[in-house]
Amino acid sequence: MNKLIKKLVIATLIGALGIGAAQASTAYNFSYLFAGKVVGGGTTVTGTFMGDANGNLISNLTNISVAVNGVNFLGNGSLFGSSLDTNTGNWRTGGAVVSFDGTENNFLFVDTNYPDEASMINFFYSISAWDQITTFSFATGLSASDSPVATKNWSVTQANNVPEPDSMLLLGAGLAGLFFRRRQASR
């Protein structure tokens, strides 16, 4: 019986390590309150995305959602994250990067695969190299822009996490071990 318990615990630990190695991206919430230096003062952009953090930067963005003053962009959850090639000044598909403090942002969250498809309805971009942040909706006519960017109005936080599967596996393995140990001691 002891050998069986040891084998179960070892198998559970190996499985948990395998799941931990293939962890998914982290969910983040973001918001920006336009100061209105140009137009649209008091406008708030909020949203979520999945991504991989490395220091101040979050990359590999997916599942992007954006709302302006509580009105969701068309295509929420599947918005595209384009970026600016700062050497050429041209937009490129993919490569969007968000920074926690707003000083290294390079993203365009848009409802089409821009620049490959230019028929966008809504967009929100922040390009730190330009010191500009802008949102626009062709559907509602709402627009807002800040230049320079008020980084104190930029916020990115990790969304509330659900316990990771490997943590739950380890907890389950520990409880199973205690159960079997207690059962063995009562015999």
N, C-alpha and C positions, 0 to 999 in steps of 0.2 A: 504494500500500500504506500509506503514511503517513497518508493521509486516512482510510482504513478503520480504522486503529488509533485515531486521534483520535476518530472517531465512536463506536467501541466504548467507549472510556474515558468520553466525555461521556455516552453513554446509560447506562452503569453508574452514574456519579455521580448523574445525575438520578433513576434508579431507587432508589438508596440513600437519597437525600434524601427521596423519597416514602415509603419504608418507615419511616424514622426519624420522620417527622411523625405517623405513625399507630401509635406504639408502644403496646403493651399495658401493663396494670397490672403492678406488681412483686409478686413473691411474698414473703411474710413468715412467719416462725415466731414464736410467742409462747408464754410460759409464766408461770405464777404458782404460787408455793408458799404455801399458806395457813399463817399463823402460828398459828392455832388459838386466837385470843383469844376467839372465840365458840364454835365447834364445828368439828371436822374438822381439827385440827392435823396437819401433815405431808401433807395432801392436795395433789397437784400436778395442775394443769390445763395441758395443752399443746395446741397446734393450729397451724393454718396458715390463711392467707387471701391473697387478691389484693387490692391496693388502690393508691391514688394518694397519695403523700406530699407534704405541703406544710408545711414547717417541722416542728413537733412532732406534727402530726396526720396520720393516714392515713384517707382517706374512700373512698367508692365501693367498699365491700367486697363481694367475691364469692368463690365457691369456698371457703366457710368450713368448716373441720373442727375438731372439738374432741374431746379425750380426757381422761378423769379417771382418774388413776392407771393409765394405759395402756389403759383401756377406752373404745373409740370411742363417740361419740354416734350414735344412729340417724340416718340421712340424711347422714352425713359427706360433705363436698364440696359439698353443696347446702343447708347450714343457712341460716337466715334471719338477717339482721342488723337488728334493730329498735332503736329509740332512745327515750329519755324526753324528752317535752316538759317542760322544767324549770319553765315558767311555769304549766302546768296540773297537772303531776304525772301525766299520762296517757302510756301507751306509744303509740308510733306505728310503723306499718310503715315499714321502711327508715330511712335517715339515720344508721346506726350509724357511730361515729367512735372510732378507737383512737389513743392517744397513745404516743409512744415511751417517755416517762418515767412513764406511768400517772397523771399529774395532771389530764388532761383527757378521760378515757375517758367515753364515753356509748354503751354498746352492750348489747344482749341477743342472744346467739347462741343460737338455739332451733330445734327441729326442726319447728316449724309456723310459718305466717305470722302470728305474734302481733302485734297483738291481734285481727286479723280471724278467726283460728282459735285457739281456746283449748285445744285438746286436746293439749298438749305432753307429751312424755315426759322430755326432758332440756333443761336450760338452764344458761347461764353468763352472768352479767352483771356489769358494772362501771360504776358511776355515780359519777363523781368529785364531783358536786354533793352526793351523799348520803354521800360518803366510805365507800362500801360496795362489797364484791365478794362474790359468792355463786355457788355452783353447786349444782345439785340434779338427781338422777335418780330419777324415779318407778319406773324399771325395776329399779334396784339398791337404792334407798333411801339411797344415799350422798349426803350433803350436807356442805357446808363454807361458812363465812362469816367474813369479816374486816371489822370496823368498829372503828377506822379501818383503811383499806387500808395494807398494808405495801408502799409503792412500791418499796422496795429489793428486794422479792421479785418484781417485775414485770419482764419482759423481752420486748422486741420486736426482732428482728433480720431483716435482709434475708436471704432464702434464697439458697443458692448459685445463681448465675445461669448459664444457658446463654448462650453468645455470641449477641448480637443478630444478626438476619439482615443488617442494613445493615453491620455490622462485617465479617461474612463476605464480603459482596459487595465491599466495598472491598479486602479482602485478596485476593480472587480477581482483581479487576481489576488490582491491582498486580502480581500474579504473571503474569497474562496479558500485561501490558505488558512486563515483563522478558523473558518468553519470546520475544515478537515482536521486541523490540529486539535480543536476542542472536542470533536467527535472521537478522535483517536484517544484522547486523554480520558474520556468517560468510559472507555471499554475496559 
